[in-house]
Amino acid sequence: MRYGVSPHMKLKVRVVNYRHDCWYADIDDADDRQPDDPYWYAAGCRTQAEAVALACSQLAVLDQAVAAGALPSRISETIAA
C-alpha cells in the first residue's frame, strides 16, 4: 500500500535538539502518531535555524511535487524501491 501526500494533507515539521551541537528535522503527516517513517528528514544540522531552513525548503519541494501531480514517498518506500 502506498501512502502519499495529498493536496488536503496537513504536514508538520518537527525540529529536535538531540545533542548540544546537533539538530534533527523531519516532515511527516500531522495525523501520524508514529514519527518513525517521515516523508523527509535531515540529521546533523549544526543549528536550529539550519534545520528549520532545510525543512522549509523541503516543504516547498513537496508543495511543487503535489501541484505537479506527484505523490512523494515516505523514507521506507524510497529505501525499498
Secondary structure, DSSP 8 states (H G I E B T S, - for coil): ------TT--EEEEEEEEETTEEEEEEEETT-S-TTS-SEEEEEESSHHHHHHHHHHHHHHHHHHHHTT-----HHHHHH-
